[in-house]
Amino acid sequence: MIQITFTQVFAMRTFDTEHIGCRCRLLVPVRDHHGHVRFDERPILLNEVFNLGRHMYLVEFGDGTTMYLFEHEISLERVKVPSARSPRPPTTSR
């Protein structure tokens, strides 16, 4: 009988957060959930997912639409952009 511990399973699912928040370029036209074909846009990478042996990226377009794309559909850029989702420093009240 084979036993798999939590640390072994966790070690198999390593996530590279270096690219989170970076812009990416679409390599092929993709159709979003509303039927819009997107190609000339540069979405922001929100998350990286490994599911059932597939490597996918969750991206957000300029209008706020999010969708999952496969790694052969995008090219990652190394420039991070400030995001509205990033935590802001606390403000001091007077």
Secondary structure, DSSP 8 states (H G I E B T S, - for coil): -----HHHHHHHS---GGGTTEEEEESS-EE-TTS-EE-S---EEEEEEEETTEEEEEEE-TTS-EEEEEGGGEEEEEEE---TTS--------
